[in-house]
Amino acid sequence: MQSADILIYRATLVPVGEDQVPHIEMTREVARRFNNLYGKEPGFEAKALEAARKLGSKRAKLYLDLRNRYQEQGEDTALEQARAMLGDSQNLSLADRERLFGYLEGGRKLILSEPKALLTSASRMPGLDGQKMSKSYHNTISLRETPEDITTKIRKMPTDPQRVRRIDPGDPEKCPVWQLHLVYSDDKLKDWATEGCKTAGIGCLQCKEPIIDAVIRELAPMRERAAMYLEDPAQVRNIIADGCERARTMAQETMREVREGMGLDYS
């Protein structure tokens, strides 16, 4: 079902956490297998060349040159350049774009796009207890959390159990707060926290203060943007309705091509 949600909208980049990367790779395999089985289109090459002409003479010539460089010499940079050019083309229908993507690598139409995982530098967000942040673990900070609640939650975070007293040295690697330092702190601040923890030069509450400030600072613009929609819920309903219509149109086009490829087009 996750693969269906991705493939039906022909997503090319999917923002996920690192734990979901295997699911994206499975989705890529589904798309690859489907295209291999059902991407055979009568007169495909002629249709692809006709679609290339719609790029304009200069861009069509560049596209074909890049295709030859990839297929004859294996230049991955040529493939990426051609894909980028197709992605930016505004005068192609969805079907023509998919034909040209398929023609780049061979003689099959790419009915389904192969998505890639889009990861951030912090691809696994730690929770307040050091585990992955998850509602089911009750260890979350919500995006519209108030500064007061953020402060309270982080101050109550568990720390290295070896630091029973203020004068006890600790080990940042055993402290959930350190996981948030890895996300929010620069090298100078991390060095300060590491030194202070290992030598008992700072207390745990002192160590948490920069994290509190960083989280409040990061979430402030999100709360501001959300306030507008909380005051006027009709805007949210309109955005959802517009998004549903766009998604429905794209999904219908994908399913039309899927049925045609499988020979299930009864119209």
Residue pairs with C-beta under 8 A, 6 or more apart in sequence:
2 23
2 27
3 23
3 26
3 27
3 30
6 14
6 24
6 27
6 115
7 27
7 30
7 31
7 112
7 113
7 115
7 254
8 250
8 251
8 254
8 255
9 247
9 250
9 251
9 254
10 94
10 98
10 112
10 113
10 250
10 254
11 113
11 115
12 87
12 113
12 114
12 115
12 116
13 115
13 116
13 117
13 118
14 24
14 27
14 115
14 116
14 117
14 118
15 118
15 119
15 120
16 23
16 24
16 117
16 118
16 119
17 119
17 123
17 124
17 125
17 132
18 119
18 123
18 124
19 124
19 132
20 117
21 117
21 119
24 115
24 116
24 117
25 117
27 114
27 115
28 114
28 115
28 116
30 112
31 112
31 113
31 114
31 115
32 114
34 111
34 112
34 258
35 102
35 108
35 109
35 110
35 111
35 112
36 108
38 111
38 258
38 261
38 262
39 102
39 108
39 109
39 110
39 111
39 261
40 108
40 109
40 261
41 47
41 99
41 108
41 109
41 261
44 99
44 102
44 103
44 107
44 108
44 109
45 103
45 107
47 96
47 99
48 99
48 100
48 102
48 103
51 92
51 96
51 97
51 99
51 100
52 60
52 63
52 64
52 100
52 103
53 60
54 60
54 91
54 92
54 96
55 63
55 85
55 89
55 91
55 92
59 85
59 89
62 85
63 82
63 85
63 86
63 100
66 78
66 79
66 81
66 82
66 85
66 104
67 78
67 82
67 103
67 104
69 75
69 78
70 76
70 78
70 79
70 82
70 104
70 105
71 105
79 104
79 105
82 104
83 101
83 104
86 92
86 97
86 100
86 101
89 97
92 100
94 250
94 253
95 253
95 257
98 109
98 110
98 111
98 113
98 257
99 109
99 110
101 110
101 113
102 108
102 109
102 110
109 261
111 254
111 257
111 258
111 261
112 254
112 258
122 182
122 183
124 132
125 132
125 133
125 183
126 132
126 133
126 176
126 179
126 180
126 182
126 183
127 133
127 134
127 137
127 139
127 140
127 176
128 139
128 140
128 141
128 153
128 154
128 156
128 157
128 176
129 137
129 139
129 157
129 158
129 176
130 158
130 175
130 176
130 179
131 137
131 139
133 139
133 140
133 141
134 140
141 150
141 153
141 154
141 215
141 219
143 219
143 222
143 223
143 226
144 219
144 222
144 223
144 226
145 153
145 219
146 223
147 216
150 212
150 215
150 216
150 219
151 212
151 216
154 177
154 180
154 208
154 211
154 212
154 215
155 205
155 208
155 212
157 176
157 177
157 208
158 176
159 170
159 175
159 176
159 177
159 204
159 207
160 170
160 171
160 172
160 174
160 175
160 197
160 204
161 174
162 168
162 169
162 170
162 171
162 174
163 169
163 170
163 197
163 200
163 204
166 200
166 203
167 200
168 200
169 197
169 198
169 199
169 200
170 197
170 198
170 200
170 204
171 197
171 198
172 178
172 181
172 193
172 194
172 197
172 198
175 197
175 204
177 204
177 207
177 208
177 211
178 193
178 197
180 211
180 215
181 189
181 190
181 193
181 207
181 210
181 211
182 190
184 210
184 211
184 214
184 215
184 218
185 193
185 210
185 211
185 214
189 210
192 202
193 202
193 207
193 210
195 201
196 202
196 206
196 207
197 207
228 235
229 235
229 236
256 265
259 265
